[in-house]
Every structure is written in C-alpha cells, then in structure tokens.
C-alpha cells in the first residue's frame, strides 16, 4: 500500500507543474540566496547583525525575520506576498554527521534498518532530533551511509521564522552536502579522495569526496578556536587549519588506505594565504576551487547554488540518496503541497476549458438569436398587396404557361432524333474505317441506302456484321453484286438498312 501511494505521488508530481525551488544558506553572519533563471544563477545576499546567531542557534528572532524580509524584497520587490520555495542550508554548527554501515537486508527492510542505526548513533535524544541518511557506497552484502542529525527545536524555529517572511523550506541540508552536490555535478566526479577545505564566517569546514559523493564531514567553529578572545591571531588561525587538516588526512588514510590526492580550497579572500600554508605543510597541491561554469559567482554563494541544484537532480526522487533534516512533518507537508499543486493546476485547466466552452456557446447562442430576430422582422415586414383580380390573372397565366410547357414536351417527343441515329451510324463506320460516299433515305425510319468505300473486302464483311449486331439497325442487306474492287485495292459497296425507333 505504501509503495502504491508513493507511485501515485510520483505520478502526480510528473503531471503537476514544477515550482521553482531556490537555494538559501543561513550562516552566523549572512544570508545567501541563489535561484536559477534559464540555467543562469541569480543571487542576493543580506548581512545579519552580530548576535542574531550563536553557533547556529537563533538568539534574536525578530532581527532574523527582518533580515529575511529584506532579502525577500530584493528577490521579489514587486510581489511582497510571493511565496519563495527553498532548499535551506543550515548553519554548520547545527548539524552533526557520522558514517555507519548496515547489512543488506533487502529494500523492504532497508528504511527500518537505517532508522534503527540512526537512533543508536544519535548524539542527542531521539525525540529531540531530526535525522536522515544517504547511501555513500554499497556492495552486494552491505551499505555504507552518512547519517546527519540536527536539533528538532532549532530546525522548527528556523522553519517558523522563514514561513513568516514568505520563505517555505522544502528541504534542510548542511553546507558540505550542498557543496558536494555542486562539485560532483559541475566539476565532475573523481574516483580519488578529494579533500575540500572551506573557510566561512561560521568556522572551518573540511570534508572528503570520493566518486563525487560526500563520505566525511568535519566542522569546527571559530568560537571553539578563539575561546573568549575577540579575534583570532594569525598564528592561531594557521595552527587550526594545519591541525584540523592533518586530523582529516589521518582519517582518510585509515579509511581509504591512502592519503589525500587532491586538496581544494574555498576561502573567500584568503585563498592565497591558505594555499601557501597547506602546500608548505602537506605533500599535495592545494587548488582554490572555482566554478568555470559560472565564473561570475563568488565562492560565498557556492553552498546556496548547490542547494538550488537539489531540485533539478534525480537524487530527490531516490530513496536515501540525499539527506533531508526537515523531519517527518516536513516530508508530509511537501507531499501535501505537491498534491495541492496538482489539484490547483488541473482545477485551473478544467475551469479554463469550461470558460472557453461557455464563451463559444454564448457566441453561438447570440448569433442564432440575432438570426431569429432578423428572420422574424423580415417576415413581419412582408405585407401582401395583391388584389383578388391580380391572383386570378396570375393563375390564368400560370395555367397558360403550363399548357405551353406540355406542348413543347409533345413536340420534343415527336421530333426525330437525327443526331442520335447518325452518330450511331458514323461511330460504327469510323471504327471499321468505312468512308461514306452517299446516304439515300426518305425519312428517319424508312429503308436507307449507303454507298461507301472500305480498305478491303474483309472490312466490308466485318462492317456488315457489326451493323447486324448493333441494336440500332435492322434489315441490313449487302448484295455481293454491289461490292466492287477498285484499281487501288480499296472496295466500293452499297448496303441497305433501317434505323430502329427507340
């Protein structure tokens, strides 16, 4: 029953219109928004005042709502009530990730096994957590998954303030997941282990990609690095990058049996310094990650762009291919919205068709009514003005005309059909190449004598037989004494016959 329900939802999704789903990233210091317009990313950003967030937790709800309202005004200045559907990239400090393995228990029990394992490894009480997982590798015997966890009350608080500012979140994910999708889709998949280091306003994020899939995610906030200090000294900053990168590299060696082959950097404004630092301390080539597809887009917007690409990819239709930390309530609301979109779309289509039909019937009815009125007016305007004597005179003339027509018919019936009789004769003569010299007859149906010539004797005999066989002739006679061979070989002959009256 559950599978049937999913197939019905999939069918509704295919038949319904697909609303645009944009990418929105919320960090401690800013909001970044990306939407795709005919394949080209459009961006908007708003700074968040200090103190609104602390390690991803909302501390000032009204200021966050105000910042979201300003962002909405930048995106849709002419439509303040427009609902913007988004995939939300949560602050990194809200999310905890961990990989785990399960045995291949079959598709029917896969979800149950995954949820059971997520509950067992959850870093927080299960009833307080939103959790999800995605498959990162699989064999015939087992699956390896990346689990993600976020505090439910924090996610619900963000969802609430977003909706008040006319943003509807359809999926919740974290920066590493959005960036891994962006890297895998636009930069190509790499079978080797790729370490991507991101320096953001929230802290230091390091994650590992393999085969274009996120295998490991690690985050350390600036607050945990600087402690109570108001700023981070350069030597502390450098030491933190070296220390955390080495930790992740050691994990990669133990996990994959080899070190990091590629190291990419996303550090807006610090790419050169971070590149030199990593190449000095690690035996690998560090490269700033830049999207050649969209060179005009700064790395600050990369996570939001990755989130915007989520709706355009097939992963959202596949089970356990992309984490969604929105919880069960969000999943139900998404299904309800898709169903509602389908109903609204087809309601509008049916209403539009009915309106067109009604307009067509209205035009036809108006035309017929006008024609009826016109005919009625014309019939009412016709007033007979003839007198009784006029009717009597017309009746006499009609009778006289009918009598003349009858006489003409009788004359035509009594007339001799010369054309038909002679046409029949000349047709037979033409067929046998007989040339008439003289035709002697007193009337149409009296005996006739035809003097003619033919190419040879046999043709004369054949012509005679043709006249006998023709129902238009009778009394056909060709005396042999009337056949004369000429000096040029042609034959002259006399034949008698009568036309048959039809």
Beta strands, then each sheet from edge to edge (+ up, - down):
strand 1: 21-26
strand 2: 30-37
strand 3: 40-47
strand 4: 53-54
strand 5: 57-58
strand 6: 84-90
strand 7: 95-103
strand 8: 129-138
strand 9: 142-151
strand 10: 167-174
strand 11: 193-199
strand 12: 203-210
strand 13: 213-221
strand 14: 262-266
strand 15: 286-288
strand 16: 435-441
strand 17: 448-454
strand 18: 473-477
strand 19: 483-485
strand 20: 491-499
sheet 1: 3+ 2- 1+ 6+ 10+
sheet 2: 4+ 5-
sheet 3: 7+ 9- 8+
sheet 4: 13+ 12- 11+ 14+ 15+
sheet 5: 16+ 17- 20+ 18-
sheet 6: 16+ 17- 20+ 19-
end
